[in-house]
Amino acid sequence: MLNPLDNVTDSGFAIGSPGQEYVVYINSTADVTATITSTSGLTGSWFDPRSGQTFSVNGTFKTGKYTFTPPDEMKGGDAVLHLTA
């Protein structure tokens, strides 16, 4: 079950299951900084709610603070960052 998460990001709204899955919504396509926990590592993707397209995020992310940049194809609107185990 995904629950609201208050301390993941200061630039959007986050829900998730710490260590397993995070979903961050931002209302503008700007960089988003997220603080996550994961011992096994998470992979990520961006979702463009306007077009329905998804874009991979390079890398595997373990516990820490990361800055994610939406792809250029998504500039000018809202975006969803999805991190999952």
C-alpha positions in Angstrom: 0.0 0.0 0.0 1.3 3.5 -0.9 0.9 6.1 1.8 1.6 9.9 1.8 5.2 10.7 2.6 6.0 14.1 4.1 9.8 14.1 4.1 10.7 12.7 0.7 10.7 15.9 -1.4 10.0 19.7 -0.9 9.1 20.3 -4.5 6.1 18.1 -5.0 3.8 15.5 -3.5 5.0 12.0 -2.6 3.4 8.7 -1.8 5.1 5.4 -1.3 6.3 2.4 0.6 9.7 3.3 2.0 12.4 1.1 0.6 10.1 -0.4 -2.0 8.4 2.3 -4.1 8.1 6.1 -4.3 5.8 8.2 -6.6 6.5 11.9 -6.7 4.2 14.3 -8.5 5.4 17.8 -9.5 3.3 20.4 -11.2 6.1 21.8 -13.3 8.9 20.0 -15.1 11.8 21.2 -12.9 14.4 19.2 -11.1 13.1 17.3 -8.1 15.2 16.3 -5.1 14.1 13.2 -3.3 15.4 11.5 -0.1 14.9 7.8 -0.3 15.7 4.7 1.6 16.6 1.4 -0.1 19.2 -1.3 0.7 18.7 -3.2 -2.5 18.4 -0.2 -4.9 15.6 1.3 -6.8 15.2 2.0 -10.5 13.2 4.9 -11.9 11.1 6.3 -14.7 9.4 9.5 -15.5 5.7 9.5 -16.6 4.3 12.4 -18.7 0.6 12.6 -17.7 -0.2 14.8 -20.7 1.1 12.4 -23.4 1.1 9.0 -21.5 4.8 8.5 -22.4 7.4 7.0 -20.0 11.1 7.7 -19.9 13.7 5.7 -18.1 16.0 7.2 -15.4 19.6 5.9 -15.6 21.0 4.4 -12.5 20.2 2.4 -9.4 19.4 4.4 -6.3 20.1 3.3 -2.7 19.5 5.2 0.5 20.4 8.9 0.0 19.3 12.3 -1.4 19.2 12.5 -5.2 18.3 15.2 -7.7 16.3 14.0 -10.7 15.9 16.0 -13.9 12.9 15.3 -16.2 13.8 14.7 -19.9 13.6 17.6 -22.3 10.6 15.9 -24.0 8.5 16.7 -20.9 9.3 20.4 -20.5 6.4 22.7 -19.9 4.0 20.8 -17.7 3.5 18.4 -14.8 5.5 15.2 -14.3 5.5 12.0 -12.2 8.7 10.3 -11.0 8.3 6.6 -10.2 11.0 4.7 -8.2 10.6 1.0 -7.6 12.5 -2.0 -6.3 
